């Protein structure tokens, strides 16, 4: 199956901030199980949470 045929998942800040969830989801993405997407705003939000 081509990467373009796989499902796309928008990863929101609430799944990017907890380390274990982020790690698992990014490993699945790297394994080609789905295409992960996020926005600059989502990255800003989880970064701010990390800094707090």
Backbone atoms as SQL, in Angstrom:
CREATE TABLE atoms (id INTEGER PRIMARY KEY, chain TEXT, resi INTEGER, resn TEXT, atom TEXT, x REAL, y REAL, z REAL);
INSERT INTO atoms VALUES
  (1, 'A', 1, 'UNK', 'N', 0.844, -1.183, 0.000),
  (2, 'A', 1, 'UNK', 'CA', 0.000, 0.000, 0.000),
  (3, 'A', 1, 'UNK', 'C', 0.885, 1.240, 0.000),
  (4, 'A', 2, 'UNK', 'N', 0.574, 2.169, -0.871),
  (5, 'A', 2, 'UNK', 'CA', 1.338, 3.411, -0.956),
  (6, 'A', 2, 'UNK', 'C', 0.996, 4.313, 0.226),
  (7, 'A', 3, 'UNK', 'N', 1.955, 5.150, 0.619),
  (8, 'A', 3, 'UNK', 'CA', 1.738, 6.085, 1.725),
  (9, 'A', 3, 'UNK', 'C', 0.543, 6.991, 1.447),
  (10, 'A', 4, 'UNK', 'N', 0.355, 7.393, 0.205),
  (11, 'A', 4, 'UNK', 'CA', -0.749, 8.285, -0.139),
  (12, 'A', 4, 'UNK', 'C', -2.101, 7.625, 0.083),
  (13, 'A', 5, 'UNK', 'N', -2.151, 6.305, 0.107),
  (14, 'A', 5, 'UNK', 'CA', -3.404, 5.581, 0.315),
  (15, 'A', 5, 'UNK', 'C', -3.743, 5.409, 1.788),
  (16, 'A', 6, 'UNK', 'N', -2.829, 5.708, 2.672),
  (17, 'A', 6, 'UNK', 'CA', -3.058, 5.498, 4.096),
  (18, 'A', 6, 'UNK', 'C', -3.842, 6.638, 4.710),
  (19, 'A', 7, 'UNK', 'N', -4.409, 6.394, 5.832),
  (20, 'A', 7, 'UNK', 'CA', -5.210, 7.399, 6.533),
  (21, 'A', 7, 'UNK', 'C', -4.327, 8.508, 7.103),
  (22, 'A', 8, 'UNK', 'N', -4.924, 9.677, 7.245),
  (23, 'A', 8, 'UNK', 'CA', -4.240, 10.837, 7.803),
  (24, 'A', 8, 'UNK', 'C', -4.832, 11.118, 9.172),
  (25, 'A', 9, 'UNK', 'N', -3.973, 11.385, 10.154),
  (26, 'A', 9, 'UNK', 'CA', -4.427, 11.719, 11.504),
  (27, 'A', 9, 'UNK', 'C', -3.854, 13.075, 11.899),
  (28, 'A', 10, 'UNK', 'N', -4.727, 13.952, 12.355),
  (29, 'A', 10, 'UNK', 'CA', -4.294, 15.239, 12.891),
  (30, 'A', 10, 'UNK', 'C', -3.968, 15.023, 14.363),
  (31, 'A', 11, 'UNK', 'N', -2.717, 15.229, 14.738),
  (32, 'A', 11, 'UNK', 'CA', -2.288, 15.033, 16.114),
  (33, 'A', 11, 'UNK', 'C', -2.385, 16.357, 16.861),
  (34, 'A', 12, 'UNK', 'N', -3.330, 16.451, 17.757),
  (35, 'A', 12, 'UNK', 'CA', -3.571, 17.662, 18.521),
  (36, 'A', 12, 'UNK', 'C', -2.603, 17.732, 19.704),
  (37, 'A', 13, 'UNK', 'N', -2.534, 18.895, 20.328),
  (38, 'A', 13, 'UNK', 'CA', -1.610, 19.115, 21.437),
  (39, 'A', 13, 'UNK', 'C', -1.847, 18.145, 22.592),
  (40, 'A', 14, 'UNK', 'N', -3.095, 17.728, 22.799),
  (41, 'A', 14, 'UNK', 'CA', -3.381, 16.839, 23.932),
  (42, 'A', 14, 'UNK', 'C', -2.816, 15.432, 23.735),
  (43, 'A', 15, 'UNK', 'N', -2.441, 15.049, 22.523),
  (44, 'A', 15, 'UNK', 'CA', -1.768, 13.756, 22.333),
  (45, 'A', 15, 'UNK', 'C', -0.284, 13.925, 22.076),
  (46, 'A', 16, 'UNK', 'N', 0.154, 15.146, 21.763),
  (47, 'A', 16, 'UNK', 'CA', 1.585, 15.386, 21.569),
  (48, 'A', 16, 'UNK', 'C', 2.308, 15.684, 22.871),
  (49, 'A', 17, 'UNK', 'N', 1.609, 16.217, 23.856),
  (50, 'A', 17, 'UNK', 'CA', 2.274, 16.606, 25.098),
  (51, 'A', 17, 'UNK', 'C', 2.665, 15.416, 25.973),
  (52, 'A', 18, 'UNK', 'N', 1.768, 14.470, 26.286),
  (53, 'A', 18, 'UNK', 'CA', 2.238, 13.338, 27.106),
  (54, 'A', 18, 'UNK', 'C', 3.274, 12.527, 26.307),
  (55, 'A', 19, 'UNK', 'N', 4.437, 12.311, 26.896),
  (56, 'A', 19, 'UNK', 'CA', 5.537, 11.670, 26.176),
  (57, 'A', 19, 'UNK', 'C', 5.152, 10.315, 25.601),
  (58, 'A', 20, 'UNK', 'N', 4.529, 9.469, 26.392),
  (59, 'A', 20, 'UNK', 'CA', 4.236, 8.108, 25.923),
  (60, 'A', 20, 'UNK', 'C', 3.287, 8.092, 24.733),
  (61, 'A', 21, 'UNK', 'N', 2.243, 8.896, 24.786),
  (62, 'A', 21, 'UNK', 'CA', 1.310, 8.959, 23.655),
  (63, 'A', 21, 'UNK', 'C', 2.021, 9.453, 22.406),
  (64, 'A', 22, 'UNK', 'N', 2.785, 10.535, 22.550),
  (65, 'A', 22, 'UNK', 'CA', 3.506, 11.101, 21.412),
  (66, 'A', 22, 'UNK', 'C', 4.469, 10.077, 20.828),
  (67, 'A', 23, 'UNK', 'N', 5.197, 9.394, 21.675),
  (68, 'A', 23, 'UNK', 'CA', 6.170, 8.408, 21.221),
  (69, 'A', 23, 'UNK', 'C', 5.492, 7.294, 20.429),
  (70, 'A', 24, 'UNK', 'N', 4.426, 6.759, 20.960),
  (71, 'A', 24, 'UNK', 'CA', 3.717, 5.665, 20.285),
  (72, 'A', 24, 'UNK', 'C', 3.156, 6.134, 18.938),
  (73, 'A', 25, 'UNK', 'N', 2.492, 7.301, 18.944),
  (74, 'A', 25, 'UNK', 'CA', 1.899, 7.794, 17.695),
  (75, 'A', 25, 'UNK', 'C', 2.950, 8.094, 16.640),
  (76, 'A', 26, 'UNK', 'N', 4.072, 8.676, 17.037),
  (77, 'A', 26, 'UNK', 'CA', 5.114, 8.965, 16.056),
  (78, 'A', 26, 'UNK', 'C', 5.805, 7.696, 15.563),
  (79, 'A', 27, 'UNK', 'N', 5.899, 6.688, 16.417),
  (80, 'A', 27, 'UNK', 'CA', 6.440, 5.393, 15.959),
  (81, 'A', 27, 'UNK', 'C', 5.512, 4.750, 14.933),
  (82, 'A', 28, 'UNK', 'N', 4.198, 4.821, 15.184),
  (83, 'A', 28, 'UNK', 'CA', 3.223, 4.289, 14.220),
  (84, 'A', 28, 'UNK', 'C', 3.312, 5.053, 12.900),
  (85, 'A', 29, 'UNK', 'N', 3.472, 6.371, 12.996),
  (86, 'A', 29, 'UNK', 'CA', 3.617, 7.201, 11.795),
  (87, 'A', 29, 'UNK', 'C', 4.860, 6.774, 11.010),
  (88, 'A', 30, 'UNK', 'N', 5.977, 6.639, 11.707),
  (89, 'A', 30, 'UNK', 'CA', 7.227, 6.240, 11.043),
  (90, 'A', 30, 'UNK', 'C', 7.135, 4.844, 10.438),
  (91, 'A', 31, 'UNK', 'N', 6.320, 3.978, 11.062),
  (92, 'A', 31, 'UNK', 'CA', 6.133, 2.621, 10.537),
  (93, 'A', 31, 'UNK', 'C', 5.210, 2.607, 9.316),
  (94, 'A', 32, 'UNK', 'N', 4.611, 3.751, 9.005),
  (95, 'A', 32, 'UNK', 'CA', 3.768, 3.842, 7.832),
  (96, 'A', 32, 'UNK', 'C', 2.326, 3.437, 8.055),
  (97, 'A', 33, 'UNK', 'N', 1.889, 3.371, 9.318),
  (98, 'A', 33, 'UNK', 'CA', 0.507, 2.981, 9.590),
  (99, 'A', 33, 'UNK', 'C', -0.492, 4.092, 9.297),
  (100, 'A', 34, 'UNK', 'N', -0.042, 5.334, 9.363),
  (101, 'A', 34, 'UNK', 'CA', -0.862, 6.486, 9.005),
  (102, 'A', 34, 'UNK', 'C', 0.048, 7.671, 8.756),
  (103, 'A', 35, 'UNK', 'N', -0.503, 8.720, 8.149),
  (104, 'A', 35, 'UNK', 'CA', 0.245, 9.957, 7.939),
  (105, 'A', 35, 'UNK', 'C', -0.141, 10.922, 9.051),
  (106, 'A', 36, 'UNK', 'N', 0.819, 11.376, 9.817),
  (107, 'A', 36, 'UNK', 'CA', 0.573, 12.300, 10.928),
  (108, 'A', 36, 'UNK', 'C', 0.691, 13.732, 10.432),
  (109, 'A', 37, 'UNK', 'N', -0.226, 14.576, 10.898),
  (110, 'A', 37, 'UNK', 'CA', -0.203, 15.991, 10.559),
  (111, 'A', 37, 'UNK', 'C', -0.482, 16.811, 11.801),
  (112, 'A', 38, 'UNK', 'N', 0.059, 18.033, 11.833),
  (113, 'A', 38, 'UNK', 'CA', -0.216, 18.990, 12.898),
  (114, 'A', 38, 'UNK', 'C', 0.032, 20.369, 12.321),
  (115, 'A', 39, 'UNK', 'N', -0.389, 21.389, 13.048),
  (116, 'A', 39, 'UNK', 'CA', -0.220, 22.772, 12.589),
  (117, 'A', 39, 'UNK', 'C', 0.798, 23.477, 13.478),
  (118, 'A', 40, 'UNK', 'N', 1.226, 24.641, 13.037),
  (119, 'A', 40, 'UNK', 'CA', 2.134, 25.457, 13.857),
  (120, 'A', 40, 'UNK', 'C', 1.470, 25.813, 15.184),
  (121, 'A', 41, 'UNK', 'N', 0.178, 26.095, 15.146),
  (122, 'A', 41, 'UNK', 'CA', -0.556, 26.439, 16.371),
  (123, 'A', 41, 'UNK', 'C', -0.557, 25.269, 17.360),
  (124, 'A', 42, 'UNK', 'N', -0.734, 24.054, 16.851),
  (125, 'A', 42, 'UNK', 'CA', -0.692, 22.865, 17.711),
  (126, 'A', 42, 'UNK', 'C', 0.700, 22.709, 18.319),
  (127, 'A', 43, 'UNK', 'N', 1.739, 22.893, 17.508),
  (128, 'A', 43, 'UNK', 'CA', 3.109, 22.786, 18.029),
  (129, 'A', 43, 'UNK', 'C', 3.375, 23.839, 19.101),
  (130, 'A', 44, 'UNK', 'N', 2.890, 25.062, 18.874),
  (131, 'A', 44, 'UNK', 'CA', 3.058, 26.119, 19.870),
  (132, 'A', 44, 'UNK', 'C', 2.366, 25.753, 21.182),
  (133, 'A', 45, 'UNK', 'N', 1.150, 25.203, 21.078),
  (134, 'A', 45, 'UNK', 'CA', 0.388, 24.854, 22.279),
  (135, 'A', 45, 'UNK', 'C', 1.081, 23.773, 23.099),
  (136, 'A', 46, 'UNK', 'N', 1.541, 22.702, 22.445),
  (137, 'A', 46, 'UNK', 'CA', 2.157, 21.628, 23.232),
  (138, 'A', 46, 'UNK', 'C', 3.525, 22.060, 23.761),
  (139, 'A', 47, 'UNK', 'N', 4.221, 22.937, 23.035),
  (140, 'A', 47, 'UNK', 'CA', 5.493, 23.452, 23.532),
  (141, 'A', 47, 'UNK', 'C', 5.291, 24.301, 24.786),
  (142, 'A', 48, 'UNK', 'N', 4.278, 25.149, 24.776),
  (143, 'A', 48, 'UNK', 'CA', 3.973, 25.949, 25.967),
  (144, 'A', 48, 'UNK', 'C', 3.633, 25.065, 27.161),
  (145, 'A', 49, 'UNK', 'N', 2.860, 24.005, 26.929),
  (146, 'A', 49, 'UNK', 'CA', 2.538, 23.071, 28.011),
  (147, 'A', 49, 'UNK', 'C', 3.793, 22.377, 28.536),
  (148, 'A', 50, 'UNK', 'N', 4.683, 22.047, 27.643),
  (149, 'A', 50, 'UNK', 'CA', 5.934, 21.391, 28.047),
  (150, 'A', 50, 'UNK', 'C', 6.771, 22.322, 28.927),
  (151, 'A', 51, 'UNK', 'N', 6.826, 23.595, 28.565),
  (152, 'A', 51, 'UNK', 'CA', 7.630, 24.559, 29.317),
  (153, 'A', 51, 'UNK', 'C', 7.050, 24.848, 30.711),
  (154, 'A', 52, 'UNK', 'N', 5.729, 24.713, 30.845),
  (155, 'A', 52, 'UNK', 'CA', 5.114, 24.942, 32.155),
  (156, 'A', 52, 'UNK', 'C', 5.455, 23.812, 33.072);
